[in-house]
Amino acid sequence: MNQYETVFILTPVLSEEQMKEAVAKFKGILTNGGAEILNEELWGMKKLAYPIQKKSTGFYAMLEFKAEPQLISKLEVNYRRDERVLRYITVKNEKYAAQYAEKRRNKLAKKED
């Protein structure tokens, strides 16, 4: 299993509930495919660097997970099919990126306590 991070931007016309439902859908695709979700962060509404589909803002969400490589193509097909997704990127974390991500998760956990 490899460690991955995926960040996707959802259209800003969604309500808070619809946004969480979309994130849950993608988490479900991962868990049904045998992935282990390590971290989930909802970054909220942010301004885009440039307009996408005439929209200047979007909901950002990040999922960090461990999965088999063939699951990534299935996830990205679902991103492309979902009209709520403006952009997405999935990156495989190498050894040092995975260590950094773990430190970052621990730091965020301490802030929340």
KEVOKOL-778064 format. One record per atom (N, C-alpha, C, O): x, y, z. Coordinates in steps of 0.02 Angstrom, whole numbers, padded with zeros to 5 digits, always signed. Layout:
REM KEVOKOL-778064
XYZ
...
END
This chain:
REM KEVOKOL-778064
+00042-00060+00000
+00000+00000+00000
+00044+00062+00000
+00094+00066+00035
+00023+00111-00040
+00058+00175-00043
+00017+00228-00006
-00043+00220+00004
+00051+00280+00014
+00017+00335+00048
+00005+00391-00003
+00050+00409-00041
-00056+00418-00004
-00076+00469-00052
-00109+00527-00016
-00134+00521+00040
-00109+00585-00050
-00148+00643-00029
-00188+00664-00090
-00161+00666-00146
-00251+00680-00080
-00291+00707-00134
-00324+00771-00110
-00352+00773-00055
-00320+00822-00151
-00353+00885-00136
-00402+00898-00193
-00384+00892-00251
-00463+00916-00175
-00512+00931-00227
-00550+00994-00208
-00559+01010-00149
-00573+01029-00260
-00609+01092-00252
-00681+01080-00276
-00692+01059-00332
-00728+01095-00232
-00799+01087-00248
-00829+01155-00265
-00806+01207-00240
-00879+01155-00307
-00912+01216-00328
-00940+01254-00268
-00965+01223-00221
-00937+01321-00268
-00958+01360-00210
-01034+01366-00202
-01057+01392-00151
-01073+01343-00251
-01146+01350-00245
-01177+01297-00200
-01238+01297-00189
-01136+01251-00174
-01162+01198-00130
-01174+01225-00060
-01139+01270-00037
-01222+01196-00026
-01232+01212+00044
-01180+01173+00085
-01146+01130+00058
-01174+01190+00148
-01127+01155+00193
-01141+01080+00194
-01096+01039+00193
-01205+01063+00197
-01226+00993+00200
-01208+00956+00134
-01184+00900+00136
-01220+00989+00077
-01204+00958+00013
-01129+00948+00005
-01106+00899-00024
-01090+00996+00031
-01018+00991+00027
-00993+00931+00067
-00952+00893+00044
-01019+00924+00128
-00999+00868+00171
-01022+00801+00140
-00987+00751+00147
-01079+00802+00107
-01104+00742+00074
-01057+00721+00016
-01043+00662+00007
-01032+00770-00021
-00985+00756-00076
-00920+00727-00049
-00893+00680-00077
-00895+00756+00005
-00833+00731+00036
-00844+00660+00061
-00800+00617+00053
-00902+00647+00091
-00918+00580+00116
-00921+00530+00058
-00902+00472+00066
-00946+00552+00001
-00950+00508-00058
-00879+00485-00078
-00869+00426-00090
-00832+00531-00081
-00764+00514-00102
-00728+00472-00048
-00689+00428-00065
-00742+00487+00015
-00715+00445+00069
-00742+00374+00063
-00706+00326+00074
-00806+00368+00046
-00838+00303+00038
-00807+00263-00019
-00797+00203-00013
-00791+00297-00074
-00758+00263-00130
-00692+00234-00108
-00674+00178-00125
-00655+00273-00068
-00590+00250-00044
-00597+00192+00004
-00564+00141-00004
-00641+00198+00054
-00647+00145+00104
-00676+00081+00074
-00656+00026+00094
-00723+00088+00027
-00750+00029-00007
-00697-00006-00049
-00702-00066-00061
-00647+00032-00072
-00593+00003-00111
-00537-00024-00069
-00486-00047-00095
-00545-00023-00003
-00495-00051+00042
-00443-00001+00067
-00393-00021+00096
-00455+00063+00056
-00407+00114+00079
-00416+00128+00153
-00470+00118+00181
-00363+00151+00184
-00364+00171+00254
-00357+00247+00256
-00306+00274+00237
-00409+00281+00279
-00409+00355+00283
-00366+00375+00343
-00380+00355+00400
-00313+00414+00331
-00269+00437+00384
-00290+00505+00412
-00284+00518+00471
-00313+00548+00367
-00330+00616+00387
-00379+00646+00338
-00378+00631+00279
-00423+00688+00365
-00471+00725+00323
-00471+00796+00347
-00478+00809+00407
-00462+00843+00302
-00464+00914+00319
-00510+00950+00271
-00504+00943+00210
-00556+00987+00299
-00600+01031+00259
-00573+01101+00268
-00579+01131+00321
-00544+01128+00215
-00513+01194+00219
-00564+01250+00209
-00547+01309+00220
-00624+01234+00190
-00677+01284+00183
-00674+01321+00117
-00639+01301+00070
-00710+01376+00115
-00716+01417+00054
-00653+01460+00047
-00635+01496+00093
-00622+01455-00011
-00561+01495-00024
-00567+01526-00093
-00602+01501-00137
-00532+01581-00102
-00530+01614-00167
-00483+01574-00213
-00429+01553-00192
-00504+01565-00276
-00464+01530-00324
-00412+01578-00355
-00424+01638-00357
-00357+01551-00378
-00305+01592-00409
-00329+01621-00475
-00309+01675-00495
-00373+01584-00509
-00402+01607-00572
-00472+01577-00578
-00485+01524-00549
-00517+01609-00614
-00586+01583-00619
-00588+01514-00653
-00553+01502-00703
-00630+01470-00627
-00642+01404-00656
-00717+01400-00666
-00755+01406-00618
-00738+01388-00727
-00809+01385-00744
-00847+01447-00718
-00902+01442-00692
-00815+01505-00727
-00842+01570-00706
-00853+01576-00631
-00893+01618-00609
-00818+01536-00592
-00823+01540-00519
-00755+01563-00492
-00703+01540-00515
-00757+01607-00442
-00694+01634-00415
-00678+01605-00346
-00624+01620-00319
-00723+01565-00317
-00710+01533-00253
-00730+01460-00257
-00763+01438-00304
-00709+01421-00206
-00727+01350-00203
-00714+01322-00135
-00674+01349-00096
-00747+01266-00119
-00735+01229-00057
-00676+01183-00068
-00676+01142-00114
-00625+01189-00026
-00566+01146-00030
-00572+01090+00022
-00593+01102+00078
-00553+01030+00001
-00551+00973+00047
-00489+00931+00032
-00469+00925-00026
-00459+00903+00084
-00400+00861+00076
-00410+00796+00113
-00433+00794+00170
-00394+00740+00079
-00397+00674+00109
-00327+00643+00104
-00296+00645+00051
-00305+00615+00159
-00241+00580+00160
-00256+00507+00176
-00293+00493+00223
-00229+00461+00135
-00249+00391+00142
-00195+00344+00117
-00149+00364+00081
-00201+00281+00137
-00158+00228+00112
-00202+00183+00069
-00257+00163+00090
-00178+00167+00008
-00219+00127-00038
-00174+00093-00089
-00115+00109-00097
-00205+00045-00124
-00172+00012-00180
-00174+00060-00240
-00221+00098-00247
-00124+00058-00284
-00121+00105-00340
-00181+00102-00387
-00200+00154-00415
-00212+00044-00398
-00268+00040-00445
-00330+00078-00420
-00373+00093-00461
-00334+00092-00356
-00392+00128-00329
-00391+00202-00350
-00444+00233-00353
-00332+00229-00364
-00325+00299-00381
-00362+00315-00446
-00397+00366-00451
-00356+00271-00496
-00391+00284-00560
-00466+00282-00550
-00502+00322-00581
-00491+00238-00508
-00563+00235-00493
-00586+00300-00460
-00638+00327-00477
-00546+00325-00412
-00563+00387-00377
-00565+00445-00426
-00611+00486-00424
-00515+00450-00470
-00511+00506-00516
-00566+00503-00569
-00589+00555-00592
-00587+00444-00589
-00645+00438-00634
-00706+00467-00601
-00746+00502-00633
-00716+00453-00537
-00773+00480-00501
-00768+00556-00493
-00820+00590-00494
-00707+00583-00485
-00699+00656-00483
-00723+00686-00550
-00759+00735-00551
-00701+00655-00605
-00719+00681-00671
-00794+00678-00685
-00822+00722-00718
-00826+00627-00660
-00898+00618-00672
-00942+00663-00628
-00999+00677-00646
-00916+00685-00572
-00955+00725-00525
-00951+00799-00545
-00897+00829-00545
-01007+00828-00562
-01008+00897-00585
-00994+00947-00529
-00983+01006-00543
-00996+00925-00466
-00981+00970-00410
-00906+00983-00403
-00887+01032-00371
-00864+00941-00433
-00791+00948-00426
-00764+00994-00482
-00772+00980-00541
-00732+01049-00461
-00702+01095-00509
-00632+01072-00529
-00616+01070-00589
-00591+01053-00480
-00523+01030-00493
-00504+00979-00439
-00534+00978-00385
-00455+00937-00455
-00430+00888-00407
-00358+00872-00424
-00335+00880-00481
-00322+00848-00374
-00254+00823-00385
-00242+00769-00332
-00259+00777-00273
-00212+00714-00354
-00193+00660-00309
-00118+00649-00316
-00092+00642-00371
-00084+00647-00259
-00011+00642-00258
+00009+00583-00214
-00017+00574-00160
+00057+00544-00239
+00085+00490-00198
+00139+00520-00153
+00184+00553-00177
+00133+00507-00088
+00182+00532-00040
+00241+00483-00037
+00232+00424-00023
+00300+00509-00050
+00360+00469-00042
+00378+00468+00032
+00343+00496+00074
+00433+00436+00049
+00453+00425+00118
+00454+00490+00160
+00424+00493+00213
+00488+00541+00135
+00495+00603+00174
+00431+00643+00176
+00416+00675+00227
+00392+00642+00123
+00328+00677+00122
+00280+00644+00172
+00242+00678+00206
+00283+00578+00177
+00240+00542+00225
+00260+00559+00297
+00217+00568+00340
+00325+00565+00309
+00348+00584+00376
+00326+00655+00393
+00304+00668+00449
+00331+00700+00345
+00310+00769+00355
+00234+00771+00369
+00212+00807+00414
+00196+00734+00331
+00123+00733+00339
+00104+00708+00409
+00057+00733+00440
+00142+00658+00433
+00128+00631+00500
+00143+00684+00554
+00104+00692+00601
+00198+00720+00547
+00215+00774+00594
+00161+00828+00593
+00141+00854+00645
+00138+00844+00533
+00086+00895+00525
+00021+00873+00558
-00012+00913+00592
+00002+00810+00550
-00059+00783+00582
-00053+00787+00658
-00100+00807+00692
+00006+00769+00683
+00017+00771+00756
+00013+00842+00783
-00015+00854+00836
+00041+00890+00745
+00040+00960+00766
-00033+00985+00767
-00052+01022+00813
-00072+00967+00716
-00142+00988+00713
-00182+00957+00770
-00227+00989+00798
-00167+00894+00787
-00203+00859+00841
-00189+00895+00908
-00233+00901+00949
-00126+00917+00918
-00109+00952+00980
-00144+01019+00984
-00164+01040+01039
-00151+01054+00927
-00186+01119+00928
-00259+01111+00947
-00286+01154+00981
-00290+01057+00924
-00361+01046+00937
-00374+01027+01010
-00429+01039+01035
-00325+00998+01044
-00334+00978+01114
-00334+01035+01162
-00341+01026+01222
END
